[in-house]
Amino acid sequence: MAKRNNEHRSIQDALKEFVETNKLEKGLDKVNVADAWVKLMGNGVNNYTTGIQLERNTLYIQLSSSVLREELSYGKQKIISMLNEELGKEIVKKLILR
């Protein structure tokens, strides 16, 4: 059983330490990227989004509209920078639209 610390610390610091010690950052990044995509793209794009998957530093987006996929492919770099800005760190380096 772990030793109890009697020092006071904020919940934010305690949660951050918990995530780091249990190596949960990658899983949280996957959830946060999906949330950021939904927030940034809005209802129009989200209605055609059928899958969001983050593997390593590559974000795979499954779309049901080939026309929308073509439109979004012109602004890939801007989408990547918007997602990383929303997340507060550089998680996505490559975007693949399927």
Secondary structure as UniProt FT lines:
FT   HELIX           11..21
FT   TURN            22..23
FT   HELIX           25..46
FT   TURN            47..48
FT   STRAND          49..55
FT   TURN            56..57
FT   STRAND          58..63
FT   HELIX           66..73
FT   TURN            74..75
FT   HELIX           76..87
FT   STRAND          94..97
//
